[in-house]
Amino acid sequence: MAIPVSPLAPKSYPDLPAIAGVRFATAEAGIKYKNRTDVLLMAFDEGTVAAGVVTKSKCSSAAVDWCKANLPGGVARGLVVNSGNANAFTGAKGQKSVELTADFAAKALGCAPSEIFLASTGVIGEPLDASKFAGVLDTMATRLVDTPWMDPAKAIMTTDTFPKLSGAIFDIDGTEVKINGIAKGSGMIAPDMATMLSFVVTDMPIAAPVLQALLAKHTQTSFNAITVDSDTSTSDTLLAFATGKADVDAIESLDDPRAETFGEALRDVLFDLAIQVVRDGEGATKQVSIHVEGAVDDASAFRIGKAIADSPLVKTAIAGEDANWGRVVMAVGKAGEPADRDKLAIRFGDLLVAKDGERAAVYDEAATSAYMKGEDLELTVSLGLGEGKATVYTCDLTHGYITINGDYRS
């Protein structure tokens, strides 16, 4: 089934630079897709540190379990990613598959299996035949390159309609430091600790615990602040690798003021990738930013925002360009969080549609309907209870979502 490119796709893609200490190759292993790359191998120089956050799903994939076991070591020499098969809910076969894949990659790169990280995405419940990687990884290891980053971005796609890339170049102590990131995700997106799959590489010398802390912090306002369909994947994996090749002293502590500079650049890359995932939501035609303010605290604001963003009734109204703010009221009311009906105010863009428990006196149906025709929408809910605030990013829900998911396995 050919899926049309999202109307929210970027008009151009960044030409990410090479990062010292990392090279990669892609290949066609025929895991599910025909005539397209579906395996990515990244190779890291010795001294590369690793950090990561993975799904909290109680039905996590074999690859996620493998990463969780190896992340405490904080070192990496290789990454293998496949698309087309999630290797989730595959029992002992799945565990054996990741062990074999790591062994194949370790032999190809000349390192220990514990220094290999794995990620898989695609169909759940289908055994992944690791023998497909045997000769493929050996060959890939002989043709590693450091550009273009578009190739690995394409190799990890499943129902994505466009590749997702982002990068940052910034100055630390007079030295140029780089961060490159790629991501995949389109459906089964309501991340809980990470996104579907995302991989970030930097040449910044930084201690693994510091990288881990910064990654976890900035995941909360990027990947963990998005939802397409309210479904958290079994395979959510976000990994960051730091090769340490930039000619600058290492960041060894969060107390180092340079940690904030690096963290801000990391945050920008993660946020850009997360928004691209929303804009490629299956069947999406509109991106929606839902701002909640005046909640009792930030956590409550986030849960209310998530209830709105995950509501099929809200999302289908947006798809139909219907300014049905009553559905927003419904979502606030069902969230299970402190809310006072008679203090509630709702805005679509700058247009006040509801205030103090009823339709706003200045409500303009024509103006609001015209606003709903845009591709990028802002929806603000003011609770009037406190200082808590949060933003959740989502997309609309169209017939396209059903079309894509109704025959995903076939």
C-alpha positions as a LaTeX table, in Angstrom:
\begin{tabular}{lrrr}
\hline
Residue & $x$ (\AA) & $y$ (\AA) & $z$ (\AA) \\
\hline
Met1 & 0.00 & 0.00 & 0.00 \\
Ala2 & 1.47 & 3.33 & $-1.04$ \\
Ile3 & 0.95 & 5.99 & 1.63 \\
Pro4 & 0.87 & 9.58 & 0.35 \\
Val5 & 3.38 & 11.95 & 1.89 \\
Ser6 & 1.93 & 13.95 & 4.78 \\
Pro7 & 0.76 & 17.44 & 3.79 \\
Leu8 & 2.64 & 18.60 & 6.89 \\
Ala9 & 5.98 & 17.23 & 5.63 \\
Pro10 & 8.93 & 19.65 & 5.62 \\
Lys11 & 9.63 & 21.47 & 2.38 \\
Ser12 & 13.35 & 20.74 & 2.71 \\
Tyr13 & 15.67 & 18.62 & 4.82 \\
Pro14 & 18.84 & 19.60 & 6.69 \\
Asp15 & 22.15 & 18.44 & 5.25 \\
Leu16 & 23.63 & 17.19 & 8.51 \\
Pro17 & 27.43 & 17.28 & 8.77 \\
Ala18 & 29.74 & 14.37 & 9.52 \\
Ile19 & 30.41 & 13.78 & 13.20 \\
Ala20 & 33.86 & 12.50 & 14.10 \\
Gly21 & 33.77 & 9.05 & 15.64 \\
Val22 & 30.61 & 7.73 & 14.00 \\
Arg23 & 30.05 & 6.04 & 10.65 \\
Phe24 & 27.11 & 4.09 & 9.29 \\
Ala25 & 25.74 & 1.92 & 6.50 \\
Thr26 & 22.26 & 0.83 & 5.41 \\
Ala27 & 21.08 & $-2.27$ & 3.59 \\
Glu28 & 18.08 & $-4.23$ & 2.32 \\
Ala29 & 17.54 & $-7.40$ & 4.37 \\
Gly30 & 14.00 & $-8.08$ & 3.15 \\
Ile31 & 12.55 & $-8.23$ & 6.66 \\
Lys32 & 9.15 & $-7.00$ & 5.50 \\
Tyr33 & 9.55 & $-4.33$ & 2.85 \\
Lys34 & 10.71 & $-4.89$ & $-0.70$ \\
Asn35 & 13.08 & $-2.65$ & $-2.63$ \\
Arg36 & 13.93 & $-0.38$ & 0.29 \\
Thr37 & 16.53 & $-0.27$ & 3.03 \\
Asp38 & 15.42 & $-1.76$ & 6.32 \\
Val39 & 18.63 & $-2.20$ & 8.34 \\
Leu40 & 20.92 & 0.46 & 9.79 \\
Leu41 & 24.37 & $-0.20$ & 11.28 \\
Met42 & 26.16 & 2.57 & 13.15 \\
Ala43 & 29.76 & 2.14 & 14.28 \\
Phe44 & 31.28 & 4.25 & 17.05 \\
Asp45 & 34.95 & 4.78 & 17.86 \\
Glu46 & 36.32 & 3.56 & 21.16 \\
Gly47 & 35.52 & 5.92 & 24.02 \\
Thr48 & 31.94 & 6.61 & 22.89 \\
Val49 & 29.50 & 6.86 & 25.79 \\
Ala50 & 25.81 & 5.98 & 25.61 \\
Ala51 & 22.61 & 7.10 & 27.31 \\
Gly52 & 19.01 & 6.25 & 26.64 \\
Val53 & 15.38 & 6.20 & 27.68 \\
Val54 & 12.99 & 3.45 & 26.66 \\
Thr55 & 9.33 & 2.60 & 26.85 \\
Lys56 & 7.62 & 1.94 & 30.17 \\
Ser57 & 5.35 & $-0.55$ & 28.40 \\
Lys58 & 4.93 & $-3.78$ & 30.37 \\
Cys59 & 5.04 & $-5.60$ & 27.01 \\
Ser60 & 8.39 & $-4.18$ & 25.89 \\
Ser61 & 10.23 & $-5.65$ & 22.93 \\
Ala62 & 13.29 & $-7.90$ & 23.10 \\
Ala63 & 15.45 & $-5.07$ & 21.73 \\
Val64 & 14.24 & $-2.70$ & 24.47 \\
Asp65 & 15.13 & $-5.31$ & 27.11 \\
Trp66 & 18.57 & $-5.66$ & 25.54 \\
Cys67 & 19.14 & $-1.89$ & 25.70 \\
Lys68 & 17.96 & $-1.69$ & 29.30 \\
Ala69 & 20.51 & $-4.34$ & 30.24 \\
Asn70 & 23.39 & $-2.56$ & 28.49 \\
Leu71 & 22.68 & 1.10 & 29.24 \\
Pro72 & 24.15 & 0.97 & 32.78 \\
Gly73 & 27.52 & 0.19 & 31.18 \\
Gly74 & 27.42 & 3.57 & 29.49 \\
Val75 & 29.63 & 2.60 & 26.54 \\
Ala76 & 28.83 & 1.87 & 22.90 \\
Arg77 & 30.63 & 0.64 & 19.80 \\
Gly78 & 27.67 & $-0.16$ & 17.59 \\
Leu79 & 23.94 & 0.22 & 16.91 \\
Val80 & 21.75 & $-2.05$ & 14.79 \\
Val81 & 18.24 & $-0.91$ & 13.85 \\
Asn82 & 15.74 & $-2.78$ & 11.72 \\
Ser83 & 12.33 & $-1.77$ & 10.43 \\
Gly84 & 9.44 & $-4.02$ & 9.46 \\
Asn85 & 9.48 & $-6.23$ & 12.57 \\
Ala86 & 9.30 & $-5.02$ & 16.18 \\
Asn87 & 10.57 & $-8.31$ & 17.68 \\
Ala88 & 8.01 & $-7.74$ & 20.43 \\
Phe89 & 5.88 & $-10.42$ & 22.09 \\
Thr90 & 8.14 & $-13.05$ & 20.56 \\
Gly91 & 9.14 & $-14.91$ & 23.75 \\
Ala92 & 12.38 & $-16.88$ & 23.95 \\
Lys93 & 12.74 & $-16.62$ & 20.15 \\
Gly94 & 12.92 & $-12.85$ & 20.48 \\
Gln95 & 15.59 & $-13.02$ & 23.15 \\
Lys96 & 17.65 & $-15.43$ & 21.07 \\
Ser97 & 17.23 & $-13.14$ & 18.06 \\
Val98 & 18.69 & $-10.10$ & 19.83 \\
Glu99 & 21.57 & $-12.18$ & 21.18 \\
Leu100 & 22.42 & $-13.45$ & 17.70 \\
Thr101 & 22.08 & $-9.99$ & 16.15 \\
Ala102 & 24.40 & $-8.50$ & 18.77 \\
Asp103 & 26.90 & $-11.30$ & 18.19 \\
Phe104 & 26.85 & $-10.74$ & 14.42 \\
Ala105 & 27.34 & $-6.99$ & 14.88 \\
Ala106 & 30.05 & $-7.41$ & 17.51 \\
Lys107 & 32.05 & $-9.71$ & 15.25 \\
Ala108 & 31.61 & $-7.32$ & 12.32 \\
Leu109 & 32.82 & $-4.33$ & 14.36 \\
Gly110 & 35.37 & $-6.10$ & 16.57 \\
Cys111 & 33.83 & $-5.39$ & 19.95 \\
Ala112 & 31.87 & $-7.05$ & 22.74 \\
Pro113 & 28.14 & $-7.81$ & 22.29 \\
Ser114 & 27.44 & $-5.71$ & 25.40 \\
Glu115 & 28.73 & $-2.68$ & 23.48 \\
Ile116 & 26.07 & $-3.16$ & 20.78 \\
Phe117 & 22.68 & $-1.46$ & 21.08 \\
Leu118 & 19.62 & $-2.71$ & 19.23 \\
Ala119 & 16.27 & $-1.28$ & 18.16 \\
Ser120 & 13.45 & $-2.80$ & 16.14 \\
Thr121 & 10.21 & $-1.37$ & 14.79 \\
Gly122 & 7.31 & $-2.81$ & 12.86 \\
Val123 & 4.83 & $-5.63$ & 13.31 \\
Ile124 & 4.33 & $-6.99$ & 16.85 \\
Gly125 & 4.16 & $-10.74$ & 17.49 \\
Glu126 & 6.12 & $-11.95$ & 14.45 \\
Pro127 & 9.44 & $-13.71$ & 15.17 \\
Leu128 & 12.47 & $-11.86$ & 13.77 \\
Asp129 & 14.84 & $-14.14$ & 11.88 \\
Ala130 & 18.28 & $-12.92$ & 12.98 \\
Ser131 & 19.96 & $-15.01$ & 10.29 \\
Lys132 & 18.89 & $-12.29$ & 7.84 \\
Phe133 & 21.56 & $-10.08$ & 9.47 \\
Ala134 & 24.43 & $-12.59$ & 9.33 \\
Gly135 & 26.10 & $-11.72$ & 6.05 \\
Val136 & 24.43 & $-8.33$ & 5.78 \\
Leu137 & 26.14 & $-6.83$ & 8.85 \\
Asp138 & 29.55 & $-8.15$ & 7.79 \\
Thr139 & 29.17 & $-6.47$ & 4.40 \\
Met140 & 27.85 & $-3.25$ & 5.91 \\
Ala141 & 30.87 & $-3.03$ & 8.21 \\
Thr142 & 33.13 & $-2.85$ & 5.13 \\
Arg143 & 31.38 & 0.17 & 3.61 \\
Leu144 & 30.81 & 2.53 & 6.53 \\
Val145 & 30.54 & 6.25 & 5.72 \\
Asp146 & 29.95 & 9.43 & 7.71 \\
Thr147 & 27.37 & 11.08 & 5.39 \\
Pro148 & 24.68 & 11.54 & 4.17 \\
Trp149 & 22.50 & 11.23 & 7.28 \\
Met150 & 19.45 & 10.97 & 5.06 \\
Asp151 & 20.31 & 7.30 & 4.47 \\
Pro152 & 19.96 & 6.14 & 8.10 \\
Ala153 & 16.86 & 8.31 & 8.51 \\
Lys154 & 15.19 & 6.47 & 5.62 \\
Ala155 & 16.30 & 3.00 & 6.73 \\
Ile156 & 14.40 & 3.16 & 10.03 \\
Met157 & 11.04 & 4.24 & 8.56 \\
Thr158 & 7.90 & 2.07 & 8.72 \\
Thr159 & 4.60 & 3.88 & 8.01 \\
Asp160 & 6.46 & 7.20 & 8.09 \\
Thr161 & 5.83 & 9.23 & 4.97 \\
Phe162 & 9.01 & 11.27 & 5.30 \\
Pro163 & 12.43 & 10.88 & 6.97 \\
Lys164 & 13.06 & 12.87 & 10.13 \\
Leu165 & 16.38 & 14.64 & 10.71 \\
Ser166 & 17.57 & 17.50 & 12.90 \\
Gly167 & 20.88 & 18.93 & 14.02 \\
Ala168 & 22.59 & 21.67 & 15.97 \\
Ile169 & 26.01 & 23.27 & 15.75 \\
Phe170 & 27.02 & 25.45 & 18.67 \\
Asp171 & 30.07 & 26.87 & 20.44 \\
Ile172 & 31.57 & 25.63 & 23.68 \\
Asp173 & 34.80 & 27.26 & 24.88 \\
Gly174 & 35.50 & 28.51 & 21.37 \\
Thr175 & 35.12 & 25.03 & 19.87 \\
Glu176 & 32.42 & 23.97 & 17.41 \\
Val177 & 30.30 & 21.14 & 18.80 \\
Lys178 & 27.75 & 19.16 & 16.78 \\
Ile179 & 24.60 & 17.18 & 17.52 \\
Asn180 & 22.81 & 15.14 & 14.82 \\
Gly181 & 19.55 & 13.30 & 15.32 \\
Ile182 & 17.19 & 11.06 & 13.37 \\
Ala183 & 13.81 & 9.66 & 14.36 \\
Lys184 & 10.99 & 7.50 & 13.07 \\
Gly185 & 7.40 & 7.48 & 14.18 \\
Ser186 & 3.97 & 7.97 & 12.70 \\
Gly187 & 1.49 & 5.74 & 14.52 \\
Met188 & 1.36 & 4.07 & 17.94 \\
Ile189 & 2.63 & 7.37 & 19.30 \\
Ala190 & 1.98 & 8.34 & 22.91 \\
Pro191 & 5.51 & 7.97 & 24.20 \\
Asp192 & 6.21 & 7.16 & 27.82 \\
Met193 & 9.94 & 7.89 & 28.33 \\
Ala194 & 10.86 & 7.96 & 24.63 \\
Thr195 & 9.56 & 8.08 & 21.10 \\
Met196 & 9.10 & 5.23 & 18.63 \\
Leu197 & 12.77 & 5.28 & 17.66 \\
Ser198 & 15.26 & 8.12 & 17.80 \\
Phe199 & 19.04 & 8.22 & 17.74 \\
Val200 & 21.17 & 11.24 & 18.57 \\
Val201 & 24.94 & 11.52 & 18.13 \\
Thr202 & 27.27 & 14.27 & 19.34 \\
Asp203 & 31.03 & 14.81 & 19.32 \\
Met204 & 30.86 & 16.50 & 22.75 \\
Pro205 & 33.07 & 14.89 & 25.42 \\
Ile206 & 30.58 & 14.27 & 28.23 \\
Ala207 & 30.28 & 11.76 & 31.05 \\
Ala208 & 27.60 & 9.11 & 30.51 \\
Pro209 & 25.66 & 9.99 & 33.71 \\
Val210 & 25.49 & 13.66 & 32.66 \\
Leu211 & 24.32 & 12.75 & 29.17 \\
Gln212 & 21.74 & 10.42 & 30.70 \\
Ala213 & 20.41 & 13.13 & 33.03 \\
Leu214 & 20.13 & 15.72 & 30.25 \\
Leu215 & 18.49 & 13.25 & 27.87 \\
Ala216 & 15.88 & 12.22 & 30.45 \\
Lys217 & 15.17 & 15.84 & 31.38 \\
His218 & 14.61 & 17.09 & 27.85 \\
Thr219 & 12.64 & 14.05 & 26.76 \\
Gln220 & 9.85 & 15.25 & 29.05 \\
Thr221 & 9.13 & 18.39 & 27.02 \\
Ser222 & 9.79 & 16.83 & 23.61 \\
Phe223 & 8.99 & 13.19 & 22.91 \\
Asn224 & 6.99 & 12.71 & 26.09 \\
Ala225 & 4.87 & 15.75 & 25.23 \\
Ile226 & 3.52 & 14.35 & 21.96 \\
Thr227 & 0.67 & 12.01 & 21.09 \\
Val228 & $-0.78$ & 10.84 & 17.79 \\
Asp229 & $-3.20$ & 8.13 & 18.85 \\
Ser230 & $-2.77$ & 7.64 & 22.63 \\
Asp231 & $-1.00$ & 4.28 & 22.15 \\
Thr232 & 2.40 & 3.79 & 23.77 \\
Ser233 & 4.63 & 1.49 & 21.72 \\
Thr234 & 6.29 & $-1.69$ & 22.91 \\
Ser235 & 9.44 & $-0.49$ & 21.18 \\
Asp236 & 9.94 & 3.16 & 22.19 \\
Thr237 & 13.69 & 3.78 & 22.26 \\
Leu238 & 15.68 & 7.01 & 22.38 \\
Leu239 & 19.45 & 6.60 & 22.46 \\
Ala240 & 22.17 & 9.24 & 22.59 \\
Phe241 & 25.82 & 8.60 & 21.80 \\
Ala242 & 28.73 & 10.96 & 22.51 \\
Thr243 & 31.97 & 10.20 & 20.68 \\
Gly244 & 33.99 & 12.80 & 22.62 \\
Lys245 & 35.92 & 13.86 & 19.53 \\
Ala246 & 35.38 & 17.63 & 19.88 \\
Asp247 & 38.56 & 19.36 & 21.07 \\
Val248 & 37.18 & 20.63 & 24.37 \\
Asp249 & 37.32 & 19.53 & 28.00 \\
Ala250 & 34.71 & 16.97 & 28.98 \\
Ile251 & 31.55 & 17.88 & 30.88 \\
Glu252 & 31.85 & 15.72 & 34.00 \\
Ser253 & 29.05 & 17.19 & 36.11 \\
Leu254 & 25.67 & 18.84 & 35.81 \\
Asp255 & 27.17 & 21.66 & 37.88 \\
Asp256 & 29.42 & 22.55 & 34.94 \\
Pro257 & 27.74 & 25.63 & 33.35 \\
Arg258 & 28.52 & 24.17 & 29.92 \\
Ala259 & 26.06 & 21.36 & 30.70 \\
Glu260 & 23.22 & 23.85 & 30.34 \\
Thr261 & 24.54 & 25.10 & 27.00 \\
Phe262 & 24.83 & 21.55 & 25.70 \\
Gly263 & 21.45 & 20.63 & 27.19 \\
Glu264 & 19.70 & 23.50 & 25.42 \\
Ala265 & 21.08 & 22.37 & 22.05 \\
Leu266 & 20.09 & 18.79 & 22.81 \\
Arg267 & 16.60 & 19.97 & 23.77 \\
Asp268 & 16.20 & 21.83 & 20.48 \\
Val269 & 17.13 & 18.74 & 18.45 \\
Leu270 & 14.83 & 16.44 & 20.45 \\
Phe271 & 11.93 & 18.88 & 20.20 \\
Asp272 & 12.34 & 19.34 & 16.45 \\
Leu273 & 12.36 & 15.57 & 15.92 \\
Ala274 & 9.32 & 15.10 & 18.17 \\
Ile275 & 7.30 & 17.71 & 16.28 \\
Gln276 & 8.22 & 16.04 & 13.00 \\
Val277 & 6.78 & 12.79 & 14.37 \\
Val278 & 3.49 & 14.59 & 15.15 \\
Arg279 & 3.44 & 16.18 & 11.71 \\
Asp280 & 3.79 & 12.71 & 10.19 \\
Gly281 & 1.00 & 11.26 & 12.33 \\
Glu282 & $-0.80$ & 8.58 & 10.35 \\
Gly283 & $-3.38$ & 10.34 & 8.19 \\
Ala284 & $-2.65$ & 13.73 & 9.77 \\
Thr285 & $-3.61$ & 16.97 & 8.04 \\
Lys286 & $-3.19$ & 19.37 & 10.97 \\
Gln287 & $-0.72$ & 19.86 & 13.81 \\
Val288 & $-2.24$ & 21.02 & 17.10 \\
Ser289 & $-0.51$ & 22.57 & 20.12 \\
Ile290 & $-2.63$ & 22.28 & 23.25 \\
His291 & $-1.67$ & 24.70 & 26.00 \\
Val292 & $-3.06$ & 24.27 & 29.49 \\
Glu293 & $-2.55$ & 27.06 & 32.01 \\
Gly294 & $-3.84$ & 27.92 & 35.46 \\
Ala295 & $-3.81$ & 24.32 & 36.70 \\
Val296 & $-3.03$ & 23.37 & 40.30 \\
Asp297 & 0.45 & 22.23 & 39.16 \\
Asp298 & 2.38 & 21.34 & 36.01 \\
Ala299 & 1.68 & 17.62 & 36.29 \\
Ser300 & $-2.06$ & 18.23 & 36.47 \\
Ala301 & $-1.86$ & 20.59 & 33.50 \\
Phe302 & $-0.05$ & 17.92 & 31.48 \\
Arg303 & $-2.65$ & 15.26 & 32.27 \\
Ile304 & $-5.46$ & 17.59 & 31.22 \\
Gly305 & $-3.63$ & 18.49 & 28.03 \\
Lys306 & $-3.09$ & 14.80 & 27.29 \\
Ala307 & $-6.81$ & 14.06 & 27.85 \\
Ile308 & $-7.68$ & 16.72 & 25.27 \\
Ala309 & $-4.99$ & 15.63 & 22.81 \\
Asp310 & $-5.96$ & 11.96 & 23.04 \\
Ser311 & $-9.71$ & 12.51 & 22.65 \\
Pro312 & $-10.98$ & 11.00 & 19.36 \\
Leu313 & $-13.89$ & 13.45 & 19.48 \\
Val314 & $-11.61$ & 16.47 & 19.78 \\
Lys315 & $-9.27$ & 15.15 & 17.09 \\
Thr316 & $-12.03$ & 14.32 & 14.59 \\
Ala317 & $-13.63$ & 17.75 & 15.10 \\
Ile318 & $-10.27$ & 19.31 & 14.24 \\
Ala319 & $-10.02$ & 17.07 & 11.17 \\
Gly320 & $-13.44$ & 18.32 & 10.09 \\
Glu321 & $-12.44$ & 21.94 & 10.78 \\
Asp322 & $-15.29$ & 22.11 & 13.27 \\
Ala323 & $-14.75$ & 24.55 & 16.16 \\
Asn324 & $-16.54$ & 22.22 & 18.56 \\
Trp325 & $-15.17$ & 23.59 & 21.83 \\
Gly326 & $-17.77$ & 21.58 & 23.74 \\
Arg327 & $-15.60$ & 18.52 & 23.13 \\
Val328 & $-12.70$ & 20.31 & 24.79 \\
Val329 & $-14.92$ & 20.95 & 27.80 \\
Met330 & $-15.74$ & 17.24 & 27.83 \\
Ala331 & $-12.07$ & 16.26 & 27.77 \\
Val332 & $-11.20$ & 18.62 & 30.63 \\
Gly333 & $-14.05$ & 17.22 & 32.66 \\
Lys334 & $-13.08$ & 13.57 & 32.17 \\
Ala335 & $-9.37$ & 14.04 & 32.90 \\
Gly336 & $-9.80$ & 13.34 & 36.62 \\
Glu337 & $-7.86$ & 16.45 & 37.54 \\
Pro338 & $-8.91$ & 19.50 & 39.58 \\
Ala339 & $-11.06$ & 21.79 & 37.41 \\
Asp340 & $-13.83$ & 24.29 & 38.04 \\
Arg341 & $-16.42$ & 24.44 & 35.28 \\
Asp342 & $-17.33$ & 28.03 & 36.11 \\
Lys343 & $-13.73$ & 29.30 & 35.91 \\
Leu344 & $-12.89$ & 27.59 & 32.62 \\
Ala345 & $-11.85$ & 29.61 & 29.56 \\
Ile346 & $-10.98$ & 28.23 & 26.10 \\
Arg347 & $-9.27$ & 29.91 & 23.16 \\
Phe348 & $-8.76$ & 28.72 & 19.60 \\
Gly349 & $-5.74$ & 30.70 & 18.50 \\
Asp350 & $-6.41$ & 34.21 & 19.82 \\
Leu351 & $-10.17$ & 33.73 & 19.64 \\
Leu352 & $-11.97$ & 33.41 & 22.97 \\
Val353 & $-14.74$ & 30.83 & 22.57 \\
Ala354 & $-15.70$ & 30.01 & 26.17 \\
Lys355 & $-15.37$ & 31.82 & 29.48 \\
Asp356 & $-16.63$ & 31.44 & 33.05 \\
Gly357 & $-18.55$ & 28.25 & 32.38 \\
Glu358 & $-20.39$ & 29.28 & 29.20 \\
Arg359 & $-19.93$ & 30.41 & 25.63 \\
Ala360 & $-18.00$ & 33.68 & 25.52 \\
Ala361 & $-20.03$ & 36.81 & 24.78 \\
Val362 & $-17.49$ & 37.71 & 22.07 \\
Tyr363 & $-17.65$ & 34.29 & 20.41 \\
Asp364 & $-17.54$ & 34.61 & 16.61 \\
Glu365 & $-18.51$ & 31.41 & 14.79 \\
Ala366 & $-17.35$ & 32.62 & 11.37 \\
Ala367 & $-13.95$ & 33.76 & 12.62 \\
Thr368 & $-13.39$ & 30.56 & 14.60 \\
Ser369 & $-14.42$ & 28.36 & 11.68 \\
Ala370 & $-12.02$ & 30.25 & 9.43 \\
Tyr371 & $-9.21$ & 29.70 & 11.96 \\
Met372 & $-9.85$ & 25.95 & 11.98 \\
Lys373 & $-8.96$ & 25.73 & 8.28 \\
Gly374 & $-5.28$ & 26.31 & 9.06 \\
Glu375 & $-2.65$ & 23.55 & 9.19 \\
Asp376 & $-1.08$ & 24.66 & 12.47 \\
Leu377 & $-3.53$ & 25.23 & 15.29 \\
Glu378 & $-3.19$ & 26.47 & 18.90 \\
Leu379 & $-5.75$ & 25.54 & 21.52 \\
Thr380 & $-5.51$ & 27.10 & 25.00 \\
Val381 & $-7.39$ & 26.03 & 28.13 \\
Ser382 & $-7.25$ & 28.33 & 31.17 \\
Leu383 & $-8.36$ & 26.69 & 34.43 \\
Gly384 & $-8.01$ & 29.64 & 36.82 \\
Leu385 & $-6.87$ & 27.45 & 39.73 \\
Gly386 & $-3.11$ & 27.97 & 40.06 \\
Glu387 & 0.20 & 28.42 & 38.28 \\
Gly388 & 0.51 & 24.99 & 36.65 \\
Lys389 & 1.04 & 24.87 & 32.91 \\
Ala390 & 1.99 & 22.39 & 30.17 \\
Thr391 & 1.85 & 21.96 & 26.42 \\
Val392 & 0.98 & 18.75 & 24.58 \\
Tyr393 & 1.44 & 18.40 & 20.83 \\
Thr394 & $-0.84$ & 16.28 & 18.66 \\
Cys395 & $-2.51$ & 16.02 & 15.27 \\
Asp396 & $-6.00$ & 15.46 & 13.93 \\
Leu397 & $-7.63$ & 12.07 & 13.36 \\
Thr398 & $-8.79$ & 11.40 & 9.81 \\
His399 & $-10.05$ & 8.51 & 7.68 \\
Gly400 & $-6.43$ & 8.05 & 6.63 \\
Tyr401 & $-5.55$ & 6.67 & 10.05 \\
Ile402 & $-8.08$ & 3.85 & 9.62 \\
Thr403 & $-6.90$ & 3.14 & 6.09 \\
Ile404 & $-3.27$ & 2.77 & 7.19 \\
Asn405 & $-3.98$ & 0.68 & 10.28 \\
Gly406 & $-6.86$ & $-1.44$ & 8.99 \\
Asp407 & $-4.54$ & $-3.57$ & 6.89 \\
Tyr408 & $-1.12$ & $-2.87$ & 8.50 \\
Arg409 & $-0.10$ & $-6.53$ & 8.66 \\
Ser410 & $-1.33$ & $-7.37$ & 5.16 \\
\hline
\end{tabular}
